[in-house]
Amino acid sequence: MKRIAVFTSGGDAPGMNACIRAVVRGALYHGVEVYGIRRGYSGMIAGDIFQMNSHSVSNIIQRGGTILKSARSKDFLTSEGRRKAYDQLIGHGIEGLVAIGGNGTFTGALTFFEEFGLPTVGAPGTIDNDLYGTDYTIGFDTAVNTALDAIDRIRDTAGSHDRVFLIEVMGRDAGYIAVQAAIGGGAEMVMVPEVLTPISEVVDTLKEGWKRSKSSSIVIVAEGDDEGSAIQIGEKIKNLIDSEDLDLRVTTLGHIQRGGAPSAYDRILASRLGLGALEGLLAGQKNVMAGIINNELVYTAFEDTIRLPKPINDDLLRMVRILST
């Protein structure tokens, strides 16, 4: 394999640039030409493909977001769109791809291979940490630390005003950010999509805290919780607690969790995964995701990464309950 391309797709995550850097410099080290594709599958279809060199990735390891940009592509969902993408890649002499992204990215790569036989190795880039086949995904650690910084600040004002705060963090289908932020932030409770938590249980927890003279409380809510958004959950709590003294506020952290300089952990993880994906591709791997499990580089088939769930460790949920008492 003499010429490969790298692209980022789906939601951006801190550390993606470090991963791009590792792919590019790893390819050059192995004597392989490397091209960048801007705006993911959309740019692939449009032919927004350019050759990269060592200077292309200088001074980016500390930057959030992705220098290759990211976009969602409806056209790539069609066979015609994928044909255009393939023609563009072949026109540039591309023999293999490194895809940095999540489930949607890897699903597209798998379909692409089935139709045209172009191999792809993935690197897990998503703050949600919801991909089977790796202990941690690129961007997760930074997102948790960003959430913790906000939670620490909110706790100051919660204590000053004897308030209950519901803090919504990202996690449409996975509660990893919520659970780790709850443990690190000393929250009284966490609500995640993986576990049904009735509003009555939240109310009981708050009341138990008040009996122990707790004047303020923090509840972390993953955005995909079955009871709804933090705003909806707040309204439900108010309906069950008939008290004019209840001072409840809602804060939605939103996209600040995606931005910012990646943590040291994410920079190192992204570098390992980027180089691992590149070297796996050069060694003949295809349709697999590079991951780190128990501090060892592993490759997991896209089919498993896409299909298999990655459950939250029950011990972490247990920790939240015990440490909040």
N, C-alpha and C positions, 0 to 999 in steps of 0.2 A: 504494500500500500504506500503510494508516494504522495497522495494529496488528500487531505481531509478537511472538513469544515465543522465549525462549532456554532451553536446558536442557543439563545435563551428563549423560553416560552412560558406562558402562563403568568401568574402573579410574580412580581419581582421579590427578591429576598436578599437581605444583607449578606454579602459573601459571594454573590454570583460573579462579581468582577474578579475576586481572588481565584475563583474556579476557572474563569476564562483565561486568566493569566497563566495558570498551571497547564492548561491544555495547549496554549500557544507555545510557551517556552519548552514544554515537554516534547512537542512535535518537532520544534527546531533542533532540540538536542538529539533527537533520533533521526535527523536528516529528512524530515517529512515536511512538505509544504502545507501550510495551514491557511484556511480562508475563514472569514467571519461572515455570518448571515445576519443582517439587521432585521428586527421586528419578527423574529420567529418564522413560523410557517407562511405568514403573510409576505414577508420579505423574500422567502424562498420562491414563492410563486412569481413575485415581481422581478426576481433576478437581482435583488439588492445584496450582492455577494462581492466581497473584496478580499484581496490577499493581505495577510497580517504578518508582521515581523516582531522582533523583540521590543522595538520602540512602541509598537501599537499598544502594548500592555504596560508601559512604564507608568508608575505613579497612580495605579488604580486599585491596588490591593486594599487600601484603606477607605475606598469610596463605596457608599451604598448604591442601591439600584443596579443597573446593568448598562454598560457602555454599548452593548449590542441592541439594546432596547427590546421591548417585548410587546406582543399584540396578539389578540385572538383572531383567528381566521375562519370565517364561515366557508370560504372557497375551498379550504383544504379538506373540509368534510365531504366534498364531492369528488368523484373519480376524475372529473375534468380538471379540477384544481390540483389534485395530486399529480396528474400527468404533466401539467405545466411546471410544477415544482421539480419533478424528475428531469424534465428536459433542460431546465435551467442548471441543475446540478451537473448533469452529464456534459452540458456545454462548457462548464468550467472545469471539467475533468475530475470532479469530486468522486472519491471511491468509498468514503465512509463518513459517518456523522457522529459528533458528540453532542447530545441534547441535554441541556441543563433545565430541569423543570420538574413537573409532578405527574400525576396520573394522566391528565389530558394529553400532555406532551408525549408520554410513553405510549399511550393508546394510538396516537397518530403515527408514531414511528413504527409501531408494530404493523399497522395496516399498510403503511408505506412499503415495508419490507415484503409483505405478503404479495403485493401487487408488482413491485419492481425489483426486489432482491437487493436493495441498498442497505447495508448493515448499519446499525446504530447502537452505540453504548450510551447509557444515560448516567447523569449525575443528579442526585436528588436535591433540587432547589425549591424549597417551600418552607415558609415559617411555621406551617401547621404541624410538622413532624408526623404526618399521617401515612408515610409510605412504608410498606412491609419490605424488609430486607436491609434495613439500616437502623442502628440505635438512634441516631439523630440526623436530621436533614439540615442542609445549609440554610442559615437564617433563623433557625429556631432559638438558639441561645441568645442572639441579639434581641429578638422579639420579646423574649421573657424578661430580659434585663430592662428593656424599654418600658414594658408594662410595670415592672417592679418600681422603677423610678417614679412613675405616675402614682402608683398605689401608695408609696411612702409619703408623697406630698399630700394626697387626698386624706390619708390617715391623720395627718397633722390638723387639717381643718375639721375632720369628723370629730376628733377629740375635743377641739376647741368649742364646738357647737353642740355636742351631744347628739350627733346625727347618725343615721344609718345610711350607708352608701352602697348602692349596687353599681359595680364597675364591670362594664361589658368589654370583653377582650375578643380577639378574632378566634375563629374555630367553628366554621359552619358545620362540619361533620366530625370534628375531633376536638377533644378537650384538653390536649396536652399543654397548651399555653396557660389555660385557666388553672389547671391543677398545680403546675409548678409555680405559677405566680401566686396562687393561694397559699402554698406552703412557704415560699420565700417572703411573702408579704404579711404573713401572720393573720390571714383572713379567718373569719368565723365560720365561713361556709363556702362551698364551691358548687356550681351547677353546670353539668356538662352533657352533651348529647348522648354519651354512652350509657348514662345511668339516669333513670327517671327519678326526679326529685320533686315530689308534690309541693305545692305552695304551702300546704298545711305544715309540712316538715320545716320549711324555712321559718314560718311564723313561730313554731314551737322552739326552734333554736334561738331566735331573737328573744323570746320571752324568758327562756332559761338564762340567757345572758343578763337580762334586766334583773332577774331574781338575785344574781350574783353581783349586782351593782355595776354591771358593765354599762357605761354611759354612751358608748359608741360601738358600731359594728361595721364590718366590711364583708360584703358578699360578692364573690367573683362569679360572673356569668359568662359562659361561652356563647357566642352569638347564635349558635345552632341549637340551643337547649329546647327541649320539647315544650316547655311552658311558655316559650316566646322570647322576645327581646327583653333586655333589662327594663325598658320603659313599660312594657306590658306586664312583666313580673311585678314591678313596683306598684302598678295599679291594683293588681290582684292582692298584694300584701295589704294595701290600704283598705281594701274592701273587707278583709278579714280581721283587721285590728281597728276596733272602734275607739280611737283615742285621738284627741286633738293635740296631744303631746308628741305624737309620732312625727319626727322630722326626718323624712326620707328623701334622699337625692339620688339621681342617676347620672353616671358619667360613662360615655361611650368612647373608648380610646381609639377605635377605628384604625385608619391607615398610618398613624404615627408608628405603629408596630412594624411596618414594612420598611420604613426609612431609617436613615442614620448610618454612621460608620459601623461596620461589623466588629463584633467582639474579637478578642484574640483567639478564642476557641473556634469561632466561625471561620476566621481567616485560615487557621491551620487545617480545620476539617475540609474546607472548600479546596484547599491546595492538594490535600491527600486524595480527595475524590476526583478532582479534575485530572490529576496525573494518572490516577488509577483507571479512570474511564478511557483516557487516551491510550495508555499502554495495553489495556484490555482489547481495545479496538485493533491496535497494531498486531496483537498476538492472535487475532482470529475470533475474538468474542463478538457476538452479535445478538441484538435483541435482549440485552441484559442491562441491569442497573448496577453501577458500582456503589457499594455501601460499606459502612464500618460497623462490625458487630464484635463486641468484646475486644475492641481496639485492633481488630484484624480486618484487612481488606477482603471483601467477598463480592461475588457477582450473583445477582438474583434475576431470574427470567422475568421479562416484562409481564408475562401472563400472571405470574405470582404477585408481582408488585402491584399490579392493577386489581387483581381479584381478591387477594387475601387481606383480611382485616388486621389491624395493628392495635390490639386492645390496650387500654391504659392499665398499668399495674395496680391491682387492688390495694396493695400496700400504701400507695401514694394517697388514695382516697381515704384510707383508714387513718393515715397521718393527719390529714386535715381535721377529721373528726376528733381525734385524740388531743391534738395540740391546741385546738380552739377552746377546750374546756377550762 
